Amino acid sequence: MARPTTKEQLIQASEDSFNKLFNLINSMTEKEQEETFSFEDRDRNIRDVLIHLYEWHKLLLNWIHSNQSGKKVNFLPEPYNWKTYPQMNIEFWKKHQNTSLKQSISLLKNSHKEVIELIKTFSNEELFTKKYFSWTGTTSLGSSCVSSTSSHYNWAIKKIKEHKKHLIEK
């Protein structure tokens, strides 16, 4: 599917990818869902992947809400930037090592709903006009929303498909 360029496409792509992600997870047994990935990766299981998505939803929500209320913040929290964000991802991973798969599913489903509801409050112009908001820099708000939803969900689907493939090959 092409990268969304309208509000309707963004919502549809996000919902479709989100549903595809959970259909994939639900096609696995509980044991398979809990198993450690057999390939080297920062994220070592499905919980880690889902928590990664959840934490990026939180970044998006905080960024939008803060800037809308007049508090200028960058998308990535201090001290991180686009060169150092992999370390931030590791911190997210560390933070959630005691979060269960069930909790991660609940957190992600709730944050997804919150992100979609927030997206719905913006017009096409607000979402997809570059520099519409001063705080989005040279890009559009919609681009950041796509990256934190449908594109990120597609990344997660690839990871979990790889995990599932390795389970079958065992």
Phi, psi and omega per residue, in radians:
M1 nan 2.420 3.122
A2 -1.179 2.708 3.129
R3 -1.120 2.279 -3.116
P4 -1.016 2.481 3.095
T5 -2.241 0.067 3.060
T6 -2.352 2.817 3.113
K7 -1.005 -0.808 -3.128
E8 -1.052 -0.799 3.114
Q9 -1.115 -0.690 3.133
L10 -1.074 -0.850 -3.134
I11 -1.128 -0.777 -3.128
Q12 -1.105 -0.822 3.141
A13 -1.099 -0.705 3.134
S14 -1.117 -0.833 -3.140
E15 -1.136 -0.762 -3.140
D16 -1.068 -0.831 -3.125
S17 -1.172 -0.676 3.113
F18 -1.088 -0.802 3.124
N19 -1.136 -0.686 3.107
K20 -1.092 -0.726 3.105
L21 -1.022 -0.856 -3.090
F22 -1.315 -0.492 3.013
N23 -1.114 -0.705 3.099
L24 -1.098 -0.858 -3.141
I25 -1.060 -0.775 -3.111
N26 -1.216 -0.253 3.098
S27 -1.408 -0.067 -3.106
M28 -1.850 2.675 3.053
T29 -1.243 2.868 3.092
E30 -1.038 -0.693 3.133
K31 -1.083 -0.782 3.129
E32 -1.122 -0.653 3.129
Q33 -1.146 -0.553 -3.089
E34 -1.539 -0.283 -3.051
E35 -1.141 2.624 3.075
T36 -1.313 2.450 3.090
F37 -1.058 2.529 -3.140
S38 -1.633 0.079 3.111
F39 -2.030 2.685 -3.127
E40 -1.232 2.257 -3.135
D41 -2.915 2.776 3.041
R42 -1.111 -0.800 3.124
D43 -1.497 2.167 -2.985
R44 -1.805 -0.092 3.133
N45 -2.830 3.083 -3.091
I46 -1.093 -0.674 3.098
R47 -0.955 -0.788 -3.132
D48 -1.071 -0.702 3.131
V49 -1.124 -0.797 -3.110
L50 -1.173 -0.664 3.100
I51 -1.143 -0.664 3.081
H52 -1.007 -0.818 3.116
L53 -1.077 -0.777 3.136
Y54 -1.039 -0.819 -3.116
E55 -1.123 -0.617 3.085
W56 -1.256 -0.529 2.995
H57 -1.088 -0.778 3.136
K58 -1.053 -0.698 3.090
L59 -1.044 -0.837 -3.131
L60 -1.068 -0.834 -3.120
L61 -1.087 -0.778 3.130
N62 -1.107 -0.759 -3.124
W63 -1.059 -0.831 -3.126
I64 -1.179 -0.906 -3.093
H65 -1.060 -0.756 -3.130
S66 -1.091 -0.867 -3.096
N67 -1.182 -0.623 3.094
Q68 -1.135 -0.531 -3.129
S69 -1.542 0.087 3.070
G70 1.665 -0.007 3.106
K71 -1.655 1.883 -3.083
K72 -1.265 2.022 3.051
V73 -2.342 2.660 3.038
N74 -1.412 2.816 3.116
F75 -1.045 -0.846 3.131
L76 -1.545 2.338 -3.136
P77 -1.267 2.693 3.041
E78 -1.051 2.475 0.122
P79 -1.687 0.302 -2.997
Y80 -1.485 2.682 3.018
N81 -2.479 -3.070 -3.051
W82 -1.226 -0.180 3.047
K83 -1.606 -0.447 -3.044
T84 -1.929 0.070 -3.079
Y85 -1.086 -0.410 3.060
P86 -1.002 -0.607 3.090
Q87 -1.149 -0.639 3.084
M88 -1.080 -0.730 3.110
N89 -1.068 -0.642 3.088
I90 -1.153 -0.678 3.098
E91 -1.118 -0.689 3.057
F92 -1.036 -0.780 -3.121
W93 -1.054 -0.843 -3.136
K94 -1.053 -0.755 -3.084
K95 -1.028 -0.501 -3.003
H96 -1.937 0.373 -3.132
Q97 -1.198 -0.281 3.068
N98 -1.826 0.123 3.060
T99 -1.455 2.350 -3.140
S100 -1.431 2.858 3.050
L101 -1.034 -0.769 -3.141
K102 -1.036 -0.767 3.104
Q103 -1.115 -0.721 -3.109
S104 -1.116 -0.655 3.098
I105 -1.104 -0.813 -3.141
S106 -1.098 -0.800 3.126
L107 -1.042 -0.788 -3.105
L108 -1.185 -0.749 3.128
K109 -1.062 -0.703 3.122
N110 -1.199 -0.756 -3.123
S111 -1.204 -0.623 3.085
H112 -1.049 -0.822 -3.141
K113 -1.051 -0.749 -3.139
E114 -1.112 -0.731 3.126
V115 -1.125 -0.793 -3.138
I116 -1.087 -0.758 3.126
E117 -1.090 -0.666 3.113
L118 -1.189 -0.762 3.108
I119 -0.986 -0.698 -3.104
K120 -1.092 -0.354 -3.117
T121 -1.396 -0.180 -3.110
F122 -1.777 2.664 3.063
S123 -1.479 2.910 3.036
N124 -0.956 -0.791 -3.110
E125 -1.059 -0.804 3.137
E126 -1.106 -0.617 -3.099
L127 -1.370 -0.692 -2.922
F128 -2.076 0.201 3.001
T129 -1.646 2.086 3.120
K130 -1.044 2.425 3.114
K131 1.109 0.291 3.109
Y132 -0.983 -0.792 3.050
F133 -1.807 2.367 -3.116
S134 -1.037 -0.561 -3.056
W135 -1.360 -0.078 3.085
T136 -1.586 0.004 -3.141
G137 1.162 -2.328 -3.060
T138 -1.551 0.001 -3.080
T139 -1.914 -2.961 3.109
S140 -1.933 2.745 3.062
L141 -1.055 -0.719 -3.133
G142 -1.039 -0.648 3.121
S143 -1.068 -0.738 3.102
S144 -1.172 -0.633 3.111
C145 -1.161 -0.741 3.095
V146 -1.048 -0.801 -3.110
S147 -1.080 -0.599 -3.101
S148 -1.557 -0.117 -3.141
T149 -2.119 -1.730 -2.973
S150 -0.985 -0.771 3.137
S151 -1.128 -0.714 3.135
H152 -1.215 -0.659 3.100
Y153 -1.106 -0.684 3.127
N154 -1.135 -0.636 3.038
W155 -1.056 -0.797 -3.123
A156 -1.120 -0.712 3.114
I157 -1.037 -0.763 3.117
K158 -1.051 -0.774 3.134
K159 -1.061 -0.801 -3.067
I160 -1.272 -0.601 3.044
K161 -1.094 -0.703 3.108
E162 -1.097 -0.754 3.090
H163 -1.038 -0.834 -3.120
K164 -1.086 -0.700 3.114
K165 -1.075 -0.741 3.138
H166 -1.167 -0.577 3.101
L167 -1.139 -0.727 -3.125
I168 -1.159 -0.628 -3.104
E169 -1.301 -0.268 -3.107
K170 -1.047 nan nan
